Amino acid sequence: MPPSIGPAFAIACLLPTEPRRHLTKNGRGHVQFGRYNAVMPGTATINSTFVENMRGLYRLHARLAWEVDQLAEDVGLDVQPSRRGGPTAAVRTNDGRTLFLHSRYDPEREAVEFCESIDAGDAACIVLCGMGLGHHLQAICRKYGRDTVILVSEPDLPTIKSALEHVNLTDELNSGRVRILTSVEKDYLHEQLTGISTQLMFGTCFAVPASSREHNADFHKRCRDAIVDYASFAKMSLTTLVRNAEITCRNIANNLPTYVATPPTQKIRGQFAGSPAVLVAAGPSLQKNIDQLESIQDRAVIIAAQTTLQPLLERGITPHFVTSLDYSDLSAQFFEGLRIPESVVLVAEPKASWKVIDAFRNAVGAKARTILLDNVFAHRCLGDALASKAPMEPGATVMHLAFYLAQWLGCDPIIFVGQDLGFGGHVYYAPGVAMHAAWRPELSRFCTLETKEWERIIRQRNILRQVPGIDGAPIYTDEQMYTYLQQFERDFARAPQRIVDATEGGARKQCAELMTFAAVARECIADAAPINVSLLSALDWYDTDRLCPALETLRSRLETLDAFESLCIETHETLNAMRKVLDDPPAFNRLIVRVDELRTLVQHHELMFRMVRDVSQLAELQKLAADRQVSFDAPDDQKRARHQLRRDAAFIDAMLEGCTRLRRIFTEAIRRFEETRVAEGVGEPLAAKASGRD
């Protein structure tokens, strides 16, 4: 939804005969607006260009529009008419020179020529460095199709104000594909770029006018670098999503018995308000402070990454919570063979391997405490009534999840230990973590732990990069950990809590205080009230009454899938028939009617359509790419129709494959429910209902 129009601008629109700003009487009974005079029939008028541009900007970016609206009347660029009549503008450089942002002869023509020089190819996103008066923005929007997103980096609000006053940019602003970036702060940039991650991945072109190589050049460079970093983060996230789509849905479905029977996240929300939280990661610096955790475990909420649970328990330290979200079955090794106290609560995303969840529950026993986060696919499987949980933010890593959990619990301050996010001391893990146990069979006098640690780092040599360490000296990290660092810094910037980095090693984290753990224990924890865990003991940690209705709902989904697949099969056959009669318009049109009928029937199965797409994320991405290719090639009507039919047929093929995958997932999840019911003693196993297909 577009943001609402701000109050100041709303007043200006409602009272056009008494404008709020930019109107001054001159000595001849006229109102002067900037460089323009308007005859006053009775009272006053306003700059309609500015008003209409501001309408568009308020809808596009309400806060930016509000900031522009607050600028004083006389704030702006030195705007001058060019020889051809269009406005140009001058600024003063740092060395005192006058620099024109556009041609003094024909700025509009210059913008067109600049646009022609851009080698954007089929890029889905163009980054324009510098707003100027908007001439370049107009030229780019006119040349590139409506599917192309344009980002404008411009730190100077008076420049934006001048552009809105002098050039009609309503078409560009109202198109919804223009975003103006005025800051390089991570929190702000992530907010602005989140909705266009896919476009950034499809290709990004940077357009730098000559004036921007001198004026605000440092800002534009930092903005370009930040966009590249975000695109890398988005690429990793999307690649993970696409690559793991099926296993994610499979894990969630197999975790449904635990999901539906264990307490919802709202049961623990705010239960440790004001208590300090210590988040324990498995970075190499953990060895400096791990032994100090025992002395503070009664006055701070300890939240441990799953990899650190074993070394903590071996030292007599019992964390209050442990987090897990890994897709891989291998993560089950972090809990296998451990005697985990009943007081430890596992907080996990449903996408984590069900073998990991089972390993934890088996390691604790019948009284295991488990909470799974709210999940969209779980809602689609079971319905909102059975799957409802308060939506705590999920994490990109177990430590992001630990951070969001600390916020959910109400903890303040939030203290990190072992969160290096870099290769301090040229190692990856802290000594004694579960990964070292996993490597043990490979160790010999020719292959030591140090060798394995170095191999873990060096195999990422192509994506290693340097970042500032906590002492300011550069250290190495890899692309993956760098993106995690970026996300942490964004989260820290948003957090109302006090964030303390007591890692004593690794990468420097913006928006976090640097302290030694000894200082943290003395200043933040020593005087804290003892942790009250009585609420956790009082919760019903497994409600078997919810298993049977969940099982029946899942069975009904399997029946709906059969009906949806039949529609996909007929659609596929119809599309193939249409490709054969492209030269026969009457026959082609008759088939279009049937496709429209099938589309209406598919809409009645919207839930199943979404679930099939959940397991076939690549199909959706390929369809978007094909849509862009059709738009970019712009062939004649018949060729366009052929392209579109080929695209739609490929998408339906992927949907049919998704139906097959989803059926396997449903069947396996139903079997899990039956086994769980037997194990919990709440009924005999029910025979799987035949679906009529393999």
TORVO-223593 format. One line per 10 residues: their letters; for each residue x, y, z of C-alpha. Coordinates in steps of 0.5 Angstrom, whole numbers, plus 500, padded with zeros to 3 digits. Example, Ala and Ser with C-alpha at 12.3 -4.5 7.8 and 13.67 -1.06 7.14 Angstrom:
! residues 2
AS> 525 491 516 ~ 527 498 514
This chain:
! residues 694
MPPSIGPAFA> 500 500 500 ~ 503 507 498 ~ 504 511 504 ~ 499 517 506 ~ 500 524 504 ~ 503 528 510 ~ 499 533 514 ~ 503 539 511 ~ 502 537 504 ~ 495 535 505
IACLLPTEPR> 493 543 508 ~ 497 546 502 ~ 492 541 497 ~ 486 543 501 ~ 487 550 501 ~ 490 552 494 ~ 488 559 495 ~ 492 560 501 ~ 498 556 500 ~ 503 554 506
RHLTKNGRGH> 509 556 503 ~ 514 559 497 ~ 509 565 496 ~ 511 572 496 ~ 508 578 494 ~ 512 583 490 ~ 511 590 489 ~ 506 589 483 ~ 501 585 486 ~ 503 579 484
VQFGRYNAVM> 506 573 487 ~ 513 571 486 ~ 515 563 486 ~ 522 562 485 ~ 524 565 479 ~ 517 565 476 ~ 511 570 477 ~ 504 569 477 ~ 498 574 476 ~ 494 574 482
PGTATINSTF> 487 574 480 ~ 484 576 487 ~ 489 573 492 ~ 495 568 490 ~ 496 561 486 ~ 502 556 487 ~ 507 552 483 ~ 503 547 480 ~ 509 543 478 ~ 511 543 485
VENMRGLYRL> 505 541 488 ~ 503 535 483 ~ 511 532 484 ~ 510 533 491 ~ 503 529 491 ~ 507 523 487 ~ 513 524 492 ~ 508 523 498 ~ 505 517 495 ~ 512 514 493
HARLAWEVDQ> 516 516 500 ~ 512 520 505 ~ 518 521 510 ~ 522 524 504 ~ 517 528 502 ~ 516 531 509 ~ 523 532 509 ~ 523 536 503 ~ 516 540 505 ~ 520 542 511
LAEDVGLDVQ> 525 546 507 ~ 525 553 508 ~ 523 557 502 ~ 529 560 499 ~ 533 553 500 ~ 535 550 493 ~ 540 550 487 ~ 542 556 483 ~ 537 555 477 ~ 538 558 471
PSRRGGPTAA> 534 558 464 ~ 539 554 459 ~ 539 557 452 ~ 534 552 449 ~ 529 555 455 ~ 530 548 459 ~ 532 549 466 ~ 539 548 469 ~ 543 549 475 ~ 549 550 478
VRTNDGRTLF> 553 548 485 ~ 559 550 488 ~ 565 545 489 ~ 569 544 495 ~ 575 547 491 ~ 570 553 490 ~ 569 552 483 ~ 562 553 479 ~ 559 546 477 ~ 553 546 472
LHSRYDPERE> 549 539 473 ~ 546 540 466 ~ 548 543 460 ~ 547 550 459 ~ 545 550 452 ~ 540 544 452 ~ 540 540 458 ~ 534 535 456 ~ 538 533 449 ~ 544 532 454
AVEFCESIDA> 540 528 458 ~ 538 524 452 ~ 545 523 449 ~ 547 521 456 ~ 542 516 457 ~ 544 513 450 ~ 551 512 452 ~ 549 507 458 ~ 550 500 456 ~ 544 497 461
GDAACIVLCG> 543 491 456 ~ 537 487 460 ~ 539 490 467 ~ 532 490 471 ~ 535 496 475 ~ 539 502 474 ~ 542 506 479 ~ 542 514 477 ~ 548 517 481 ~ 545 524 482
MGLGHHLQAI> 538 527 482 ~ 540 534 478 ~ 534 537 476 ~ 531 530 474 ~ 533 531 466 ~ 537 524 467 ~ 531 521 470 ~ 526 523 465 ~ 530 520 459 ~ 532 514 463
CRKYGRDTVI> 525 512 465 ~ 523 514 457 ~ 528 509 454 ~ 527 503 459 ~ 521 499 460 ~ 516 499 466 ~ 519 493 469 ~ 526 497 470 ~ 527 500 477 ~ 531 506 477
LVSEPDLPTI> 534 508 484 ~ 537 515 484 ~ 542 516 489 ~ 542 524 492 ~ 544 526 499 ~ 542 533 498 ~ 535 535 500 ~ 535 542 497 ~ 537 539 490 ~ 531 534 490
KSALEHVNLT> 527 540 492 ~ 529 544 486 ~ 528 539 481 ~ 521 538 484 ~ 520 545 483 ~ 522 546 476 ~ 521 540 472 ~ 515 536 471 ~ 517 529 474 ~ 509 526 476
DELNSGRVRI> 510 521 471 ~ 516 518 473 ~ 514 519 481 ~ 507 516 479 ~ 510 510 476 ~ 512 506 482 ~ 519 504 479 ~ 523 510 482 ~ 526 510 489 ~ 530 516 491
LTSVEKDYLH> 536 514 496 ~ 538 519 501 ~ 543 515 506 ~ 547 510 506 ~ 545 507 513 ~ 544 500 512 ~ 538 500 516 ~ 535 505 511 ~ 538 502 505 ~ 535 495 507
EQLTGISTQL> 528 498 508 ~ 528 501 501 ~ 531 495 497 ~ 528 490 500 ~ 522 490 495 ~ 526 490 489 ~ 531 484 491 ~ 529 480 485 ~ 531 486 480 ~ 537 487 483
MFGTCFAVPA> 539 480 482 ~ 537 480 475 ~ 542 485 473 ~ 544 492 475 ~ 547 498 471 ~ 550 504 474 ~ 549 511 471 ~ 554 516 473 ~ 553 523 470 ~ 559 527 469
SSREHNADFH> 557 532 474 ~ 556 527 479 ~ 564 525 478 ~ 565 531 482 ~ 559 533 486 ~ 558 528 492 ~ 562 523 489 ~ 564 520 495 ~ 557 519 497 ~ 555 516 490
KRCRDAIVDY> 561 511 491 ~ 559 509 498 ~ 552 508 495 ~ 554 504 489 ~ 558 500 494 ~ 552 499 499 ~ 548 497 493 ~ 553 492 491 ~ 553 489 498 ~ 546 488 499
ASFAKMSLTT> 545 485 492 ~ 550 480 494 ~ 546 479 500 ~ 540 478 496 ~ 543 473 492 ~ 545 469 497 ~ 538 469 500 ~ 534 468 494 ~ 539 462 492 ~ 538 459 498
LVRNAEITCR> 531 460 498 ~ 530 457 491 ~ 535 451 492 ~ 532 449 498 ~ 525 450 497 ~ 523 443 497 ~ 527 441 503 ~ 524 447 507 ~ 517 445 505 ~ 519 437 507
NIANNLPTYV> 522 439 513 ~ 516 444 515 ~ 511 438 514 ~ 515 433 518 ~ 515 438 523 ~ 508 439 523 ~ 506 434 529 ~ 511 438 534 ~ 509 445 531 ~ 502 444 532
ATPPTQKIRG> 503 440 539 ~ 508 445 542 ~ 506 452 545 ~ 506 458 541 ~ 511 463 541 ~ 506 468 545 ~ 507 464 551 ~ 514 467 552 ~ 513 474 549 ~ 516 479 554
QFAGSPAVLV> 517 474 560 ~ 524 476 561 ~ 523 484 560 ~ 529 488 563 ~ 533 482 564 ~ 540 482 561 ~ 541 476 555 ~ 548 473 553 ~ 548 470 546 ~ 553 465 545
AAGPSLQKNI> 556 464 538 ~ 561 459 536 ~ 566 464 534 ~ 574 462 536 ~ 574 468 541 ~ 569 464 545 ~ 574 461 548 ~ 576 467 552 ~ 570 468 556 ~ 566 461 556
DQLESIQDRA> 569 459 563 ~ 566 466 565 ~ 559 464 563 ~ 558 460 569 ~ 558 466 574 ~ 553 470 571 ~ 548 464 569 ~ 543 466 574 ~ 542 473 573 ~ 542 473 565
VIIAAQTTLQ> 538 469 560 ~ 543 465 556 ~ 541 463 549 ~ 546 459 545 ~ 547 457 538 ~ 546 449 537 ~ 553 448 536 ~ 555 451 543 ~ 551 447 547 ~ 556 441 548
PLLERGITPH> 562 445 550 ~ 557 449 555 ~ 554 443 558 ~ 561 440 559 ~ 563 446 563 ~ 557 446 568 ~ 553 452 564 ~ 546 450 562 ~ 543 455 557 ~ 536 457 558
FVTSLDYSDL> 535 457 550 ~ 538 454 544 ~ 537 456 537 ~ 536 452 531 ~ 534 453 524 ~ 539 449 519 ~ 536 445 514 ~ 541 439 514 ~ 540 433 517 ~ 547 433 519
SAQFFEGLRI> 546 438 525 ~ 542 433 529 ~ 549 431 531 ~ 549 437 535 ~ 544 434 540 ~ 546 426 539 ~ 549 423 545 ~ 548 429 550 ~ 544 429 556 ~ 540 435 556
PESVVLVAEP> 537 438 562 ~ 529 439 562 ~ 530 446 563 ~ 533 448 556 ~ 528 450 551 ~ 529 449 544 ~ 527 455 539 ~ 527 453 532 ~ 524 455 525 ~ 520 449 523
KASWKVIDAF> 524 449 516 ~ 530 446 521 ~ 531 439 519 ~ 526 434 523 ~ 531 430 525 ~ 534 435 529 ~ 528 437 533 ~ 527 429 534 ~ 534 429 536 ~ 533 434 541
RNAVGAKART> 527 431 544 ~ 530 424 544 ~ 536 427 548 ~ 531 431 553 ~ 526 426 554 ~ 518 426 555 ~ 519 433 558 ~ 523 436 552 ~ 521 444 552 ~ 520 446 544
ILLDNVFAHR> 518 452 541 ~ 517 452 533 ~ 516 459 530 ~ 510 461 526 ~ 511 459 519 ~ 507 461 512 ~ 507 454 509 ~ 505 451 516 ~ 499 455 516 ~ 497 453 509
CLGDALASKA> 498 446 511 ~ 494 446 517 ~ 489 452 517 ~ 490 459 521 ~ 486 456 527 ~ 491 450 528 ~ 497 453 526 ~ 496 460 529 ~ 503 463 533 ~ 505 470 534
PMEPGATVMH> 510 472 528 ~ 517 473 531 ~ 522 475 526 ~ 526 469 523 ~ 533 469 523 ~ 538 468 517 ~ 543 464 522 ~ 542 461 529 ~ 545 467 532 ~ 540 472 528
LAFYLAQWLG> 535 468 531 ~ 538 468 538 ~ 538 476 537 ~ 530 476 535 ~ 529 471 541 ~ 532 476 546 ~ 528 482 543 ~ 522 477 544 ~ 523 476 551 ~ 524 483 553
CDPIIFVGQD> 531 482 554 ~ 536 489 555 ~ 541 489 554 ~ 543 484 549 ~ 550 482 550 ~ 554 478 544 ~ 560 473 546 ~ 563 469 541 ~ 560 472 535 ~ 567 474 531
LGFGGHVYYA> 564 474 524 ~ 571 473 521 ~ 577 469 522 ~ 581 472 528 ~ 587 468 529 ~ 586 464 522 ~ 581 459 525 ~ 573 458 524 ~ 571 455 530 ~ 572 456 538
PGVAMHAAWR> 575 449 541 ~ 571 444 543 ~ 565 445 539 ~ 561 440 536 ~ 564 441 529 ~ 571 439 532 ~ 567 432 534 ~ 565 431 527 ~ 572 432 524 ~ 575 427 529
PELSRFCTLE> 574 421 524 ~ 579 425 519 ~ 584 427 524 ~ 591 424 524 ~ 598 426 524 ~ 598 429 517 ~ 591 432 518 ~ 590 436 525 ~ 584 440 527 ~ 589 446 525
TKEWERIIRQ> 589 443 518 ~ 581 443 518 ~ 580 450 520 ~ 585 452 515 ~ 582 448 510 ~ 575 451 512 ~ 577 458 511 ~ 582 457 505 ~ 576 454 500 ~ 573 460 500
RNILRQVPGI> 579 464 498 ~ 575 467 492 ~ 570 470 496 ~ 575 473 502 ~ 575 480 504 ~ 578 484 509 ~ 573 488 514 ~ 575 492 520 ~ 577 488 526 ~ 575 490 533
DGAPIYTDEQ> 582 494 534 ~ 581 497 527 ~ 586 493 524 ~ 583 489 518 ~ 581 482 519 ~ 579 477 513 ~ 572 474 513 ~ 568 471 507 ~ 562 473 503 ~ 557 469 507
MYTYLQQFER> 559 472 514 ~ 560 479 511 ~ 552 479 509 ~ 551 476 516 ~ 555 482 519 ~ 551 487 514 ~ 544 484 517 ~ 546 485 524 ~ 548 492 523 ~ 542 493 520
DFARAPQRIV> 538 490 526 ~ 542 493 531 ~ 541 500 528 ~ 533 499 529 ~ 534 496 536 ~ 531 500 542 ~ 535 495 546 ~ 542 497 548 ~ 547 492 544 ~ 554 490 547
DATEGGARKQ> 559 486 543 ~ 563 483 548 ~ 566 478 543 ~ 573 481 544 ~ 575 479 537 ~ 573 478 530 ~ 569 484 526 ~ 567 491 528 ~ 560 491 528 ~ 557 498 527
CAELMTFAAV> 551 500 533 ~ 554 496 538 ~ 558 498 544 ~ 565 494 545 ~ 566 492 552 ~ 570 486 555 ~ 566 481 558 ~ 569 482 565 ~ 566 489 564 ~ 559 487 562
ARECIADAAP> 559 482 568 ~ 561 487 573 ~ 557 493 570 ~ 550 490 566 ~ 549 483 570 ~ 552 483 577 ~ 546 487 580 ~ 541 484 575 ~ 535 480 579 ~ 535 473 579
INVSLLSALD> 532 470 573 ~ 525 467 574 ~ 524 461 570 ~ 517 459 574 ~ 513 461 568 ~ 517 456 563 ~ 516 450 568 ~ 508 452 568 ~ 507 451 561 ~ 504 445 557
WYDTDRLCPA> 509 443 553 ~ 506 438 549 ~ 498 438 547 ~ 496 431 544 ~ 489 433 543 ~ 491 437 537 ~ 494 432 533 ~ 488 428 530 ~ 485 435 527 ~ 491 437 524
LETLRSRLET> 492 430 521 ~ 485 430 518 ~ 486 437 515 ~ 493 435 512 ~ 489 429 509 ~ 484 434 506 ~ 490 438 503 ~ 492 431 499 ~ 485 431 496 ~ 485 438 494
LDAFESLCIE> 492 437 491 ~ 489 431 486 ~ 484 436 483 ~ 489 442 482 ~ 493 437 479 ~ 488 435 474 ~ 487 442 472 ~ 494 443 471 ~ 494 437 466 ~ 488 440 462
THETLNAMRK> 492 447 462 ~ 498 444 459 ~ 495 440 454 ~ 491 446 452 ~ 497 450 451 ~ 500 445 447 ~ 494 445 442 ~ 495 453 442 ~ 502 453 440 ~ 500 448 434
VLDDPPAFNR> 494 453 431 ~ 498 460 432 ~ 496 461 424 ~ 489 459 425 ~ 486 465 429 ~ 479 462 430 ~ 481 455 433 ~ 486 459 437 ~ 481 464 440 ~ 477 458 442
LIVRVDELRT> 482 455 446 ~ 483 462 449 ~ 476 461 452 ~ 478 454 455 ~ 484 457 458 ~ 480 463 461 ~ 475 458 464 ~ 481 454 467 ~ 484 460 470 ~ 478 461 473
LVQHHELMFR> 478 454 476 ~ 485 455 478 ~ 483 461 482 ~ 478 457 486 ~ 484 453 488 ~ 489 459 490 ~ 491 456 497 ~ 494 449 493 ~ 497 454 487 ~ 501 457 493
MVRDVSQLAE> 503 451 496 ~ 505 448 489 ~ 509 454 488 ~ 512 454 495 ~ 516 447 493 ~ 517 450 486 ~ 521 457 487 ~ 525 456 481 ~ 519 456 477 ~ 517 463 479
LQKLAADRQV> 524 466 478 ~ 524 463 471 ~ 517 465 469 ~ 519 472 472 ~ 526 472 467 ~ 522 470 461 ~ 517 475 462 ~ 523 480 462 ~ 526 477 456 ~ 519 478 452
SFDAPDDQKR> 518 485 454 ~ 526 486 452 ~ 526 483 446 ~ 519 486 444 ~ 518 482 438 ~ 512 482 433 ~ 505 480 436 ~ 505 472 433 ~ 512 472 436 ~ 510 475 442
ARHQLRRDAA> 505 470 443 ~ 509 464 441 ~ 514 466 447 ~ 508 467 452 ~ 506 460 450 ~ 513 457 451 ~ 513 461 457 ~ 507 459 460 ~ 508 451 458 ~ 514 451 462
FIDAMLEGCT> 511 454 468 ~ 505 449 468 ~ 511 443 467 ~ 514 446 473 ~ 507 446 477 ~ 506 439 475 ~ 513 437 478 ~ 511 441 484 ~ 505 437 485 ~ 509 431 485
RLRRIFTEAI> 514 433 490 ~ 508 436 494 ~ 504 429 494 ~ 511 426 497 ~ 511 431 502 ~ 504 430 504 ~ 504 423 504 ~ 511 423 509 ~ 508 428 513 ~ 501 424 514
RRFEETRVAE> 506 418 516 ~ 509 422 521 ~ 503 424 524 ~ 501 417 525 ~ 507 415 528 ~ 507 421 533 ~ 500 419 535 ~ 502 412 536 ~ 508 414 540 ~ 504 419 544
GVGEPLAAKA> 499 413 546 ~ 493 417 543 ~ 490 412 538 ~ 492 407 533 ~ 495 408 526 ~ 490 410 521 ~ 491 407 514 ~ 494 412 509 ~ 488 414 504 ~ 490 413 497
SGRD> 490 419 493 ~ 490 415 486 ~ 497 417 484 ~ 504 415 485
